[in-house]
Amino acid sequence: MRAVVVALADAGDEVELVDIPDPRPTFGQIRIRMVGAAINMADLHIIDGSPGNIDVEDSSRRQGLGLDVAGVVDMVGPGVRDIAIGTPVAALHFPHAMHAAAGTAAEYVIVPAADAAPVPDEVDLLDAATVPLNSLTAAQLLVLLGPARGRRLLVTGAAGGVGGYAVALAARAGWTVTGLARATDRDFLTRAGATEVITVLDPASGFDAVLDTALLNATALQAVRDHGAYVGVFPGFEPSPERGINVTSAVVSPDGDLLREMLGLTARGVLEPRRTGTLPLAEAASAYRAFRAGGQRGRWVLTS
């Protein structure tokens, strides 16, 4: 099969389309024939040489790109009973955790069946490919803030990939949500459920909590009341706690049950998928360059 990889030993944007053996599922796994694979910031971190937990001692010194996938199940491994061949699904996939030769930017993707969720008929598979990483991140981080009870929440980077989902999910959970974003994003954030959209952050705002997807760190912390809560998106990069504020963060985990819920909310229009455009695997390098350049809302999706 064809897969998009980056040579870890090389500095810079060294993205290649290579041929590797077709993968086969083992116990508890499914194989997905990829229809769409969204590009995310995590891909740029790998391309730029910040692979995190990736084993760079691997002899190939290449890492597959892509964490989001939507497609059709075309093979199931032993022990899989809940997902049948032919089912359209989406999943969040960490290739380095599975020691996989490819990420989701590949013609076939192997994932644990428990990490996949059926895609409702109302959701286009290319749109579904933009949902897993960002929606699961937002949902899992919001849990760290505790119950809403009408409390005031600031979401920084509110119109970004994670931020847009966080605004919608928080508003649905009962938070009074303020989004920090560009003025041009006001309509989107209002649809998502924000009661206020601001373009400049007042340090004296006194929010009960902040979900800091824009990595403003200490600046965002200043806008939280004493004994409030701060949640960041990169463990180890949080600001130092002060004034009794609970400071935390977490790494997203695959969760098929939660993803099923996120896709259901997408089908019902509660969550709004945003797709900038599509490009085939053969033009992946162009897609990564376009994503890096910024200025877009939504995700580029690679197709097979």
N, C-alpha and C positions, 0 to 999 in steps of 0.2 A: 504494500500500500504506500501511498504518498503521505508524508508528514512534514510539518514545518518544524525546524529545529534551529538552535543557535549554538555555535561553537563556544563553549565556556572558556576555552583558553585564549580566545581572541578578545581584544577590547573593541568596543563599538558595535555598530549595528550589522552584525554578520549573520543574517537570517538566510537559511537555505531550505529548499524543498528537496527532500531526499526520499529514496525508496528503501523501505525496511520490510521485514517479513510481516505478513498479516498476523495480528494477535489472536489468541483463542482464550475464551473465558475458562477459569478454573472454578472450584467449588464456590458457590454463592455469588458468582459474577455474571454479568451480561455483557454482550458486545453490541454497541450502538453503531449503526451506519450513519455517520455524521451528515446532517443536513445544514446545520449552522453552528459556528463556534465564535463566540464574541471575544473581542480583544479588550483586555483590562490593563490597569496600571501595573498589576503584578507581572505581566509579560515584559513590560519595559524594565522592571527591576532585574529580571533575569537577563535580558539582552544587555543591560548596562553592567552586568557582572556582580549583581547582588542576589545570588540565588538562594539565600537563606539556608534551609536545611538540605539543599541539593548536594548529593555526593559528587564533588568535583574530582574525586579520585577514580571515577569510572573511566575505563580505558578508552571509551569513545570520546569522552570529554564533550559530549553534546547533550543538550537538554531540550526535550520537546516543549513547545509553547502551547498555551491555551488551558484555561481552567473551566470554562463554561461550554456546555454542549447541549444540543437538541438534535434529535434524529429518531431513527426507527430501530427497534431491537431486531437484530437478525440472527442472533445466536444466544443461547443461554447455557450456563454451566450446570453441573450437578447441584442439586439442592435448591434450585430456584423454582418456586411454585407460584409466586404472586404476579410475575410479569411474563407475558407470553410473547413469542416471536410475532413481529408485526405491530407491536404496541409503540405508538409515538411517545417518547419520553424526553425529559431533560434531566441534567445532573450537574453537580459541582464535582470536579475531579482534580485531585492533587497528584500529578504523575510521579513526582519525586518520592512521595510517600509510598507509592506502589512499585517503585523501582521500574517504572514503565519507560520504554524507549521513546514514547510519543506522548504529547499532551492531547488536548481536544482538537487542535488544529491539524487534524489527520482524518483520513477517510474512514477509519474505524477506531473506536474508543472503548476500552474495557473499564468498567466501573463495578463496584459492589452493587448488587441489586438493591440493597437497603438504602443506597445513596440516590437512587433514581426515583422520579415521580412521573406518572402519566401526564401528558399534555392534553388539556381539554380541547374539544373540537373547535371552540371559539377562539383559540389562540394559535396564530400562525407559528410554525416551527422556527422560523427565522427570528420572530419576536421572542419566542420562548427561550432562545439561546442567550438573550440578554438578561434573563431573570435570575439565575441561580446565585452567583457570587454576590451581587449587590443586594438582592433582597434578603438573603440569608444573613449577610453581615449586618444589615440594618436591624433585622428582627432579633438577632442574638445579642446585639449591643443594647438595644432598648430594654431587654430583660434586666440588664445590670442596673438600670435606673430605678427599678422597683415600680410599684403601682402608680398610675397617673394621678387619680383623684383630682383632676382639674388643675394640676400643677403646671407652672409655666416652663416650657422647654425651648431652648435655643438650639437650632441645628445650623452649624456653620457649613459652608459649601453645600447649601441646601438644594441646589439644582444639579449637583453632581450625581455620579452613579449611585453611591450609597446614600447621599443626602436626600435625593428625591424619594427614595423608598422610605427613609426614616421619617420624613415629614408625613407621608400618607399613613404609615403604620402607627405613628405616634398619635396623630389626630384621631384615627379610628379607635385607639385605645383610651382616649379621653384626655390626652394632654392638650393644653392650650399652646399651640406651636407658633414660634417665630422663626422665620427662615432668613438667614444672612446670605444674600446672593446679589446678582446684578439686577438692576431695575427691569431689564428685558425678560427676566425669568418670573416676573410677578404673576402673570396669568397661569403659568404652569403650576406654581406653588400654591396659588389660591385654589385651583382645581384639586390639588393634592390634599388640601385641608388646612393650610397655614392661615392663621387669623391675622398675621402681620408679616410683611416682608420688609426687611431693612437692608440698606446697602452699606451703612457705616455702623460699627459696633460701639455703643456707649458703655464704658467700663463700669458705670454705676447702675446698670440695668437691673441687677438683682434677680436674675433668673433662678428658679429652683434647681435647674439642671441644664447642662449643655452636652450635646453630642457633637464632638469636634471633628467632623470629617475633613475639614479644611486644614487641619494641623496648625491651628493658630496657637495652640499650647497655652503659654502664660497669659497671652492676650485674651483668650476665651475664658480662662479661669477667673480673670478679674471681673467678668460679667456675671459670675455666679454668687449668690448670697452666701453668707456665713452658714456652714453646716449643710451646704447643698451638695450637688453631685456633678462630677465631671467624668465623661467616658470618652476615651480616645480610640483611634483605629490602628495604632501601631504600638504594641507592647514594647516597653523600654524607652519610648520617646515621650512619655507623659510629663507634664510639668510637675514640680515638687508640690506636694499638698500644703495648703495653708488655710488658715481661718476655719479649721474643722471640716473642710470640704473633702468628701470621699472621692479619691482619684483612682480610676481603674481603666483597663482596656482588655481586649481579648482578641484572639485569632479565630476567624470563622471556621466552622466545622461542617462537613457535608451532613445533611439531614434530609432523607427522602420524605419523611412525614411532614416536616415543616415546609419543604419545597412544594409538596402537593398543595398545602394551604396557600402558599404564595401564588402558585399558578391558578388556583381557584379564584383568588382575589383579582388576578389579572383578567381572567375570563369575565368576571363581573364588573370590570371597569374601575375597581377600587384602586388598583395599581396600574400605572400607565407605562407600558413598555416604550422605550425610545430607541429607535434604530436609525443611525446616521446614514448607513448605506451598506452594501454588500460587495465583496470582491472574492474571486476564486482563490483557492490555495496558491495557485501559481503566481498570484499578485500580492501575496502576504506581505512582502517587504514594503510595498507601497502603502498598504493599510496601516502598518505599524508606524510608518513615517507620518501619515496623515493624523493618526491618533496622537502622536508625540507633539505635532504642531499645535494641537489644541484648537480652541475656538468653536468646537462643536458640542452639541448637547446630544447625548445618546451614544450608542456603541456601533463601531464597525463590526460587521459579522462576516467571517470567512465561510465560504461554501465549498462543497466538494465538487 
